[in-house]
Amino acid sequence: MALRCSMRDEVTKRYTLNGITVTWKPALCVHSGICARGLPAVFSPRRRPWIELQHADTDVISAQVDRCPSGALSWTDASEP
Protein backbone atom coordinates (compact mmCIF):
# COMPACT_ATOMS: atom_id res chain seq x y z
CA MET A 1 0.00 0.00 0.00
CA ALA A 2 1.47 3.36 -1.03
CA LEU A 3 1.27 6.33 1.28
CA ARG A 4 0.13 9.60 -0.18
CA CYS A 5 1.04 12.96 1.29
CA SER A 6 -0.86 16.12 0.68
CA MET A 7 0.96 19.37 -0.01
CA ARG A 8 -0.10 20.52 3.46
CA ASP A 9 1.90 17.66 4.99
CA GLU A 10 5.04 19.05 3.39
CA VAL A 11 4.60 22.72 4.32
CA THR A 12 7.07 24.20 6.78
CA LYS A 13 7.11 27.90 7.61
CA ARG A 14 10.08 29.64 9.22
CA TYR A 15 10.10 33.02 10.93
CA THR A 16 13.45 34.58 11.90
CA LEU A 17 14.27 37.71 13.87
CA ASN A 18 16.86 38.81 16.45
CA GLY A 19 18.69 35.51 16.75
CA ILE A 20 15.74 33.11 16.84
CA THR A 21 14.04 31.08 14.13
CA VAL A 22 10.58 29.70 14.88
CA THR A 23 9.50 26.83 12.65
CA TRP A 24 5.85 25.89 12.18
CA LYS A 25 4.73 22.59 10.63
CA PRO A 26 0.98 22.96 10.04
CA ALA A 27 0.43 19.24 9.46
CA LEU A 28 1.45 18.56 13.06
CA CYS A 29 -0.64 21.33 14.61
CA VAL A 30 -3.54 20.17 16.81
CA HIS A 31 -4.82 23.75 17.29
CA SER A 32 -4.66 23.62 21.07
CA GLY A 33 -4.23 27.40 21.15
CA ILE A 34 -1.54 27.26 23.82
CA CYS A 35 0.76 29.46 21.74
CA ALA A 36 -1.87 32.15 21.10
CA ARG A 37 -3.24 32.18 24.65
CA GLY A 38 0.24 32.23 26.16
CA LEU A 39 1.74 34.90 23.91
CA PRO A 40 -1.02 36.56 21.86
CA ALA A 41 1.15 39.47 20.68
CA VAL A 42 3.43 37.00 18.87
CA PHE A 43 1.01 34.20 17.91
CA SER A 44 -2.29 35.38 16.44
CA PRO A 45 -4.01 32.83 14.16
CA ARG A 46 -6.32 35.48 12.67
CA ARG A 47 -3.40 37.66 11.53
CA ARG A 48 -1.21 37.08 8.44
CA PRO A 49 1.55 36.32 9.01
CA TRP A 50 0.27 34.76 12.18
CA ILE A 51 3.69 34.76 13.88
CA GLU A 52 5.33 38.16 14.50
CA LEU A 53 8.52 37.72 16.51
CA GLN A 54 9.15 41.44 17.04
CA HIS A 55 6.55 41.57 19.81
CA ALA A 56 8.55 39.69 22.49
CA ASP A 57 12.08 38.81 23.62
CA THR A 58 13.65 35.67 22.23
CA ASP A 59 13.74 33.86 25.59
CA VAL A 60 10.03 34.53 26.12
CA ILE A 61 9.26 33.24 22.60
CA SER A 62 11.41 30.13 22.97
CA ALA A 63 9.78 29.31 26.33
CA GLN A 64 6.31 29.61 24.79
CA VAL A 65 7.26 27.52 21.75
CA ASP A 66 8.56 24.81 24.10
CA ARG A 67 4.99 24.52 25.46
CA CYS A 68 3.59 23.41 22.08
CA PRO A 69 2.05 19.99 22.80
CA SER A 70 2.17 18.66 19.23
CA GLY A 71 5.65 19.73 18.23
CA ALA A 72 4.22 21.80 15.36
CA LEU A 73 6.21 24.75 16.70
CA SER A 74 9.92 24.53 17.31
CA TRP A 75 12.75 27.01 17.53
CA THR A 76 16.45 27.24 16.83
CA ASP A 77 19.13 29.74 17.65
CA ALA A 78 19.50 31.71 14.40
CA SER A 79 22.80 33.19 15.51
CA GLU A 80 24.50 29.77 15.25
CA PRO A 81 25.80 28.77 11.81
Long-range contacts (C-beta under 8 A, 24 or more apart in sequence): 13-49, 13-51, 15-49, 15-51, 15-52, 15-53, 16-53, 16-78, 17-53, 17-54, 17-78, 18-53, 18-54, 18-58, 19-58, 19-77, 19-78, 19-79, 20-53, 20-58, 20-61, 20-62, 20-75, 20-76, 20-77, 20-78, 21-75, 21-76, 21-77, 21-78, 22-51, 22-53, 22-61, 22-65, 22-73, 22-74, 22-75, 23-73, 23-74, 23-75, 23-76, 24-51, 24-72, 24-73, 25-71, 25-72, 25-74, 26-72, 27-72, 28-70, 28-71, 28-72, 29-70, 29-72, 30-69, 30-70, 30-72, 32-68, 32-69, 32-70, 34-67, 34-68, 34-69, 35-64, 35-65, 35-67, 35-68, 35-73, 38-64, 38-67, 39-64
